């Protein structure tokens, strides 16, 4: 689970440190100001078009809960919410209480890859801007696919020179600041290949300058 060229990268420790209380407070301010990440907004629109009413949801790396709470407003009946950052998880749980859907969500603080076999199967699995935070894309995708019955929605960095330069610059700044967290640009061919091999067909795909937004569906009977 180590990224190429990084001999001792502790993903769990680096991620929980980076996505701490200060980061969460900034995310909540953005939400209060109506600023939603463009990739997240496009993914939610695509998933809503799929008709999610009555489905069970699993969100991996759900942050402050934007996707889960939005989808519950649109009819998702229950959710498993797996988040590695305690600060993110607590913020999402607080928002769920205020929205009066807390009892419908199972909040789990963990590295999803390590505990995925213990998580309930779900009709819909979502990973919004999660692959970029995890060094081993293959293990994360395979784990997510193993819990998915029918629909998979995800956003991840495009495998382009622009994305790689952007990631390199941000990682360089973090390194200079003593921040151990790193982001990763994984092969789109690898991502799509793993999903296709699992029997899913691409239902929706679009891009922003840095992000790819996709929804996949497993045909009935496969």
PLY file of the C-alpha trace (Angstrom):
ply
format ascii 1.0
element vertex 222
property float x
property float y
property float z
element edge 221
property int vertex1
property int vertex2
end_header
0.00 0.00 0.00
2.93 2.36 -0.52
2.92 4.84 -3.43
5.68 4.61 -5.97
8.80 6.36 -4.75
7.57 6.65 -1.15
9.20 4.07 1.09
7.51 4.88 4.39
4.23 6.61 3.65
1.69 6.17 6.46
-1.60 6.86 4.65
-3.81 6.68 7.75
-1.68 9.00 9.88
-1.03 11.49 7.07
-4.69 11.66 6.07
-6.09 12.07 9.58
-3.52 14.79 10.31
-4.24 16.71 7.09
-8.03 16.43 7.35
-8.16 17.71 10.92
-10.42 20.22 12.64
-9.05 23.27 10.83
-9.61 21.69 7.42
-13.12 20.59 8.43
-14.01 24.10 9.60
-12.98 25.48 6.22
-15.09 22.86 4.41
-18.11 23.78 6.54
-17.58 27.47 5.76
-17.52 26.72 2.05
-20.73 24.72 2.39
-22.37 27.54 4.32
-21.40 29.95 1.53
-22.92 27.63 -1.07
-19.57 26.59 -2.52
-19.75 22.95 -3.58
-16.84 21.32 -5.42
-17.64 21.21 -9.13
-16.92 17.47 -9.42
-19.12 16.69 -6.41
-21.98 18.71 -7.87
-21.76 16.96 -11.24
-21.63 13.54 -9.59
-24.71 14.28 -7.50
-26.64 15.42 -10.57
-25.70 12.23 -12.43
-26.64 9.99 -9.50
-29.97 11.75 -8.99
-30.77 11.09 -12.65
-30.27 7.37 -11.95
-33.19 7.34 -9.47
-31.78 6.51 -6.07
-35.04 6.34 -4.15
-35.16 3.29 -1.89
-31.51 2.33 -2.43
-28.91 1.45 0.21
-25.78 3.62 0.01
-22.16 3.05 0.93
-19.98 6.14 0.80
-16.23 5.69 1.14
-14.33 8.76 2.31
-17.43 10.88 2.73
-15.81 13.97 4.25
-18.37 16.24 5.91
-21.23 14.17 4.49
-22.28 16.30 1.53
-22.96 13.43 -0.86
-24.64 11.11 1.65
-26.96 13.78 3.05
-27.88 15.06 -0.41
-28.69 11.56 -1.64
-30.78 10.86 1.46
-32.83 13.96 0.64
-33.41 12.35 -2.75
-34.73 9.09 -1.30
-31.80 6.87 -0.31
-33.20 4.84 2.58
-30.04 3.97 4.54
-26.30 4.44 4.35
-22.94 3.17 5.55
-20.47 6.03 5.87
-16.80 5.05 6.08
-14.31 7.83 6.76
-10.68 7.58 7.87
-10.59 11.08 9.43
-12.24 11.36 12.86
-12.73 15.11 12.36
-14.60 14.54 9.10
-16.66 11.72 10.59
-17.72 13.80 13.59
-18.72 16.71 11.36
-20.77 14.43 9.10
-22.47 12.81 12.10
-23.36 16.22 13.54
-24.86 17.30 10.23
-26.83 14.05 10.04
-28.28 14.68 13.50
-29.40 18.16 12.48
-30.95 16.71 9.32
-32.68 14.05 11.46
-31.25 11.14 9.47
-28.55 10.05 11.93
-30.32 6.78 12.79
-30.40 5.83 9.11
-26.61 6.03 8.75
-23.95 3.67 10.09
-20.86 5.81 10.75
-17.54 3.92 10.63
-14.14 5.49 11.31
-11.57 3.31 9.52
-9.41 2.67 6.49
-12.03 1.15 4.19
-9.60 -1.24 2.52
-8.78 -2.81 5.86
-12.39 -3.33 6.99
-14.37 -3.57 3.75
-15.29 -7.25 4.18
-17.20 -6.31 7.35
-19.25 -3.60 5.64
-22.74 -4.41 4.38
-23.35 -4.71 0.65
-24.98 -1.64 -0.88
-27.01 -0.92 -4.00
-24.98 2.25 -4.58
-21.31 2.87 -3.73
-19.81 6.36 -3.96
-16.19 7.52 -3.82
-16.02 11.27 -4.36
-12.44 12.63 -4.56
-11.11 9.64 -2.63
-8.81 7.84 -5.07
-6.53 10.88 -5.14
-5.93 10.52 -1.39
-5.07 6.81 -1.43
-1.72 5.44 -2.65
-3.00 2.04 -3.81
-5.86 2.64 -6.23
-6.22 -1.03 -7.13
-6.88 -2.21 -3.58
-9.36 0.59 -2.94
-11.33 0.03 -6.14
-11.47 -3.74 -5.69
-12.67 -3.29 -2.11
-15.41 -0.88 -3.20
-16.56 -3.10 -6.06
-16.81 -6.07 -3.70
-19.51 -4.24 -1.71
-21.45 -2.86 -4.69
-24.62 -4.49 -6.02
-25.53 -2.22 -8.90
-24.38 1.44 -9.07
-20.92 2.95 -8.62
-20.28 6.69 -8.66
-16.82 8.20 -8.41
-14.71 11.26 -9.13
-10.94 11.15 -9.49
-8.12 13.20 -11.08
-7.70 12.91 -14.82
-4.47 11.21 -15.80
-3.08 14.21 -17.66
0.05 16.32 -17.51
-1.97 19.20 -16.03
-3.28 17.01 -13.19
0.13 15.53 -12.49
1.80 18.96 -12.38
-0.96 20.26 -10.12
-0.51 17.31 -7.74
3.29 17.66 -7.79
3.13 21.36 -6.91
0.71 20.78 -4.03
2.74 17.87 -2.69
5.92 19.95 -2.88
4.27 22.71 -0.86
3.13 20.19 1.75
6.60 18.67 1.95
8.15 22.10 2.59
5.53 22.82 5.26
6.21 19.50 6.99
2.78 18.12 6.06
3.10 14.36 5.37
-0.11 14.15 3.34
0.24 13.43 -0.39
-2.16 13.24 -3.32
-1.92 10.81 -6.23
-2.91 10.75 -9.89
-3.66 7.16 -10.81
-3.93 5.58 -14.25
-7.42 6.06 -15.72
-6.83 2.89 -17.72
-6.29 0.97 -14.48
-9.39 2.45 -12.83
-11.67 1.77 -15.77
-10.18 -1.65 -16.42
-10.84 -2.87 -12.88
-14.43 -1.62 -12.98
-15.08 -3.19 -16.37
-13.59 -6.52 -15.28
-16.06 -6.55 -12.38
-18.96 -6.48 -14.84
-19.92 -2.80 -14.72
-20.85 -0.69 -17.75
-20.18 3.03 -17.87
-23.45 4.95 -17.70
-22.19 8.51 -17.36
-18.86 10.25 -17.86
-17.79 13.87 -18.00
-14.75 15.93 -17.09
-13.63 19.22 -15.64
-10.10 20.51 -16.27
-8.70 18.35 -13.44
-11.41 15.80 -12.62
-13.25 12.90 -14.19
-16.80 12.22 -13.02
-18.31 8.79 -13.75
-21.23 6.53 -12.91
-21.17 2.79 -13.62
-23.95 0.22 -13.48
-23.84 -3.55 -13.20
-26.45 -5.06 -15.58
-29.15 -7.11 -13.87
-28.27 -10.78 -13.75
-24.47 -10.36 -13.90
0 1
1 2
2 3
3 4
4 5
5 6
6 7
7 8
8 9
9 10
10 11
11 12
12 13
13 14
14 15
15 16
16 17
17 18
18 19
19 20
20 21
21 22
22 23
23 24
24 25
25 26
26 27
27 28
28 29
29 30
30 31
31 32
32 33
33 34
34 35
35 36
36 37
37 38
38 39
39 40
40 41
41 42
42 43
43 44
44 45
45 46
46 47
47 48
48 49
49 50
50 51
51 52
52 53
53 54
54 55
55 56
56 57
57 58
58 59
59 60
60 61
61 62
62 63
63 64
64 65
65 66
66 67
67 68
68 69
69 70
70 71
71 72
72 73
73 74
74 75
75 76
76 77
77 78
78 79
79 80
80 81
81 82
82 83
83 84
84 85
85 86
86 87
87 88
88 89
89 90
90 91
91 92
92 93
93 94
94 95
95 96
96 97
97 98
98 99
99 100
100 101
101 102
102 103
103 104
104 105
105 106
106 107
107 108
108 109
109 110
110 111
111 112
112 113
113 114
114 115
115 116
116 117
117 118
118 119
119 120
120 121
121 122
122 123
123 124
124 125
125 126
126 127
127 128
128 129
129 130
130 131
131 132
132 133
133 134
134 135
135 136
136 137
137 138
138 139
139 140
140 141
141 142
142 143
143 144
144 145
145 146
146 147
147 148
148 149
149 150
150 151
151 152
152 153
153 154
154 155
155 156
156 157
157 158
158 159
159 160
160 161
161 162
162 163
163 164
164 165
165 166
166 167
167 168
168 169
169 170
170 171
171 172
172 173
173 174
174 175
175 176
176 177
177 178
178 179
179 180
180 181
181 182
182 183
183 184
184 185
185 186
186 187
187 188
188 189
189 190
190 191
191 192
192 193
193 194
194 195
195 196
196 197
197 198
198 199
199 200
200 201
201 202
202 203
203 204
204 205
205 206
206 207
207 208
208 209
209 210
210 211
211 212
212 213
213 214
214 215
215 216
216 217
217 218
218 219
219 220
220 221
